[in-house]
Amino acid sequence: MSKVKTHKVIGARSTRLAIIFFIFILLLSMQFDPYNQYQLANISTLLIAVLSITLLTGASGQISLGQGAIMAVGGYSSALLVTKLGLSMWIAFVLAIFVSALFGLFLGLAAARLSGPYLAGTTLVMALAIPSVAIRFESLFGGDIGFTVDYGYPPNWLTNLIGEISIEEWSLYVALPFAALSLFAVLNLSNTRSGRTWRAVRDNEVAAALAGINIARTKVIAFVCASALAGLAGAIYGFRGLVGPSVYSTDLSLLLLTAAVIGGLRSIGGAIFGTFVIVFLPDVIERITKALALPETISNYLPALLIGFLLLLTVIFNPRGSAGALEHIRHARHSHKH
């Protein structure tokens, strides 16, 4: 099969999967109440950020514990563009992607010289430094509390088309198209020459260098692409109306990494599954604790504890996540048939 035909097949498959995801979430939202619709909006937003980890860690092998900080770059950028310059949120979202990509370029230049725990530590320090920056430049960033952002209401043409829209539905309608486009982009990128180059660097840097791959440039490009995705997620995450250090906390970075690990760092399908887990599992646990009438001292911390425990079990018994487990089962069945 020629390269042109191969690219067409990959593009068609990526388009099909992105459309299926879009329609699935949209149909699911029609069966849900406003609160669950808001959760679907949250899934669509966080999925973009988890996909950035799939690209950065799963594809290129670079560990980041600070994706929440890069989300903050996108969130603050879009919020300032809307509040200070009066731009529309759509233009602000697009510009936030470029600002975050530029931030990723500088971070990537440093990351190209680091690896393993040194890189993880550097990105974690970056995440911890965000509150200090917000407090130091309080007049611009609103300090520790942050500042509110009014992204407006659904346009008239949309309300005329489908009727009255709740704020939860509007949040979903804003986040879902970006999530589908991000999914399409990552699926395509993973199967291009760049994606294969990233995986070669991830698997063996020495062999990749001997094959003529520029290791430093490859790592920087991976950081730029992942940062652009994380920045977009951060911009949409600020759509809830508040931009501040508490919104883009260190816990957010760890939550995103948890979703990626549970789903499978190298799997895009796993990224979707892991995002569903971190959004819906706390609610399921909360309902169980209420049914069991557990005291608040236990129920308040139980969701985070169980998600952490699930992450620990995944790392110990199945490092490749749910996607790896499914692949193992599929291979086992195939071997049994033969």
Secondary structure, DSSP 8 states (H G I E B T S, - for coil): --HHHHHHHHHHHHHHHHHHHHHHHHHHHHTS-HHHHHHHHHHHHHHHHHHHHIIIIIIT----S-HHHHHHHHHHHHHHHHHTT---HHHHHHHHHHHHHHHHHHHHHHHTT--HHHHHHHHHHHHHHHHHHHHHTHHHH-TTT-EE-------HHHHHHH----HHHHHHHHHHHHHHHHHHHHHHHHTSHHHHHHHHHHH-HHHHHHTT--HHHHHHHHHHHHHHHHHHHHHHHGGGSEESTTTT-HHHHHHHHHHHHHH-TT-HHHHHHHHHHHHHHHHHHHHHHHHTT--HHHHTTHHHHHHHHHHHHHHHH-TTHHHHHHHHHHHHHHHHH-
